[in-house]
Amino acid sequence: MQKKEKSFGIQMLSVQPDTKPKGCAGCNRKIKDRYLLKALDKYWHEDCLKCACCDCRLGEVGSTLYTKANLILCRRDYLRLFGVTGNCAACSKLIPAFEMVMRAKDNVYHLDCFACQLCNQRFCVGDKFFLKNNMILCQTDYEEGLMKEGYAPQVDDNSTFSDYLVQCLEKLNKGAYVLTVLGQTTKATSVSRISNHNKDSMQD
């Protein structure tokens, strides 16, 4: 049976001179330092409570440690080894929680997967892209799709060609998004490149 992952708090305690020294759970020696750490209902030298992966001193990087598969881990390595953000909307593969991602509405993507899903064009900041049937499309492919669908704006006898163009642009801009960085909106709705640890995504 696989152990369920858990997080535990880390306490730093001062050692009173007149108390009996406690044994360290890491090295089994007596703790004679001025301070000790308490975690997992055990006592530790500050140098002995370390992440099993990166060897960082857990008392210095935060107030929480994580355990799984009999490993004591810092948050970063726990997420790197066992955490996931979800599935990429483009390739359907799991995204580790430590990776940078792209988000558009409720979808999340690997950075490398965030491209037009027809022509594979990569987007730069300021580029328009479109979400159609949950697919990311560049403006060219979106426009071609509209033409294939036989889209024709409503015009009457008094309409000018300019009116026709305005209706076409309104149709295009209605579904458009503009790629921005870190939630800075330049037009319409933005999609941001964010860390998984940052919960910001769409802004209107």
N, C-alpha and C positions, 0 to 999 in steps of 0.2 A: 504493500500500500504506500503510495507516494505521500510524503509529508506536505501539508499545506504550508504555503509561504506565510511568514509572519514578520511584523516589524515590532521592535522593542525599544524602549527608551534607554538612554545612557545617562547616568547621574555621576557627577564629580563630587566626591566627598573629601573633607579634610580629615586627616588622621590625628586623633587626639593622642598626645604623648603618653598618657597614662593607661592607654588601652592595649590589650593583647594584640600583636600584629596578626592580620588576617592573611590567609594563604591565597596566592594568585592562581586563578583557574587556568591561566595560560602557561606559566612556567613552573607552577607548584612551589615556588619559593615564597617566603614571608614578604609582605609588603611593608617596607620601612620608609617609604617616601612620605613627603608631607601630604600628598593627595593620592587618592585612588579612584578607580572607576567602579561603579556598580552597574551591571547589566546581566540579563538572563538569570537574575537571582544569585549572581556570583560576583566575586570581587576580582579586580584586575589591576596590574601595573598599567600606567598610561601607555607604556611601550609595548605591552603584550596584547592589548585589545586592538587587533588589526584586521583589515579586510583580507580575506583569504585570496583575493584576486590581485589587487593592486598594492597591497601591503601598506596602505595608508593607515595612520593612527585614527581610529574611529572617533575618539574623543575630541579630535581637532577639526573634523570635517562636518560635524553635525551632532544632533542629540538623539539620533535614531540609527539603529542597525537593523539589518534584515537577515533572516535565516531561511535557508531552503537546502534540501539534500545534504544536511549536516554541515553546511557552509555558513560562516559568518561573513556578511558582505556589507559594503557601503551602498548607499542608494543607487549611485551611478552604475556600479557593476551588477547590482541586482536587476535593474531595469535592462541593462545590456544583455544579460544572460537569460532572463526569464520574462521580461515585460514585453508587451506588444501594444501598438496603438489601434490595430484593426487591420482590415484588408484594404489594399490599394484598389481604388475604383477602376483603374486601368488594367493592371495585370493580375489582380485578385490575390496577390501574395501578401503574407503577413508583413507588417511594418514594425520593426523593433521600436520600443518606446523612446530610445535615445536618439533616433534619427530625426533630422530636419525633414519637414513635410510641406506639401502644398495643400491648402484646403479651398474648396469652392462649394458653397452652400453646405450640404451635409456630407459631401464627398471628401476623402483624403487620398493623397497621392504621394508616391515616392517622388523625389525631385526629378529623377531621370525619366519618370513616366508622365510628367506633366507637359504634354505636347499634343498637337493636333493628332487625333486618333485615325485620321485618314492619310495625311501626308507626312506625319511625324515632325512637322515644323515646331521648333522650340520657341517659347515665348520670352520676350524681353520686357523689362519694366516699361509700362506705357502701351504695350500691345493690346489690341482687342482680342478677346476670344469669346466663344459662344458655347453654351451648354444646350445640347439638343438630344433628347431621349437619353440623358445621362452620359452623353459623349462630349468630350472637349473638341471643339472645331475652331480652326483659324477662320478669319473673315472670308477668305477666298472660297474655302470649301463650304462654308455656311451659305454664301451667296449662290454658289452652284447648286446646292441642295434646294434652295428656294426656287430657282429656275426650273429644276427638274420636276418640282411639285406643281409647277404651273401657276405660281403666285402672280396675281395681277391686281394692282391697287384699284379701288373703286374710283372711276373718273366719269365726268359727264361732259356734255358738249362744250361747256364753257371752261373746262379745265385746260390749263396750259401744260406744256412739257415740264415747266418748273414745278407745278403742282404734283405732277406724276413723280418727279424725282424726290420731292419732299416726302410723299407717302412711302416711297421705297426706303428712304433713309430712316423714317420713323419705324418702319417694320424691322429694319436691321438693328437700329439702336435699342429697340425694346428688349431684345434678348442679349444685348452685349454686356460684357464685363470688361473692366480695364485692370490689367495686372499692375499691382502696386507692391511696395515692400513694407513690411511691419505695420500693415493696417492704415497707411497713409492714403486716403482716397483721393484720386485725381478726377474721377468722373464716374457716374452711374454707380454700380456696386463693385467693390474691390475684392480681390482674392489676395491673400498674403502668404508669404513664405514665413513660416513660424517654427519655433521649437515645439516639440510635443509637450514640454513643460509649461509652455505659455498657452493659455486657454483661448486667446483671441482668435477669431477666425473671420467671419463675414461682417462687414459693416455696410450700412445703407447710407 
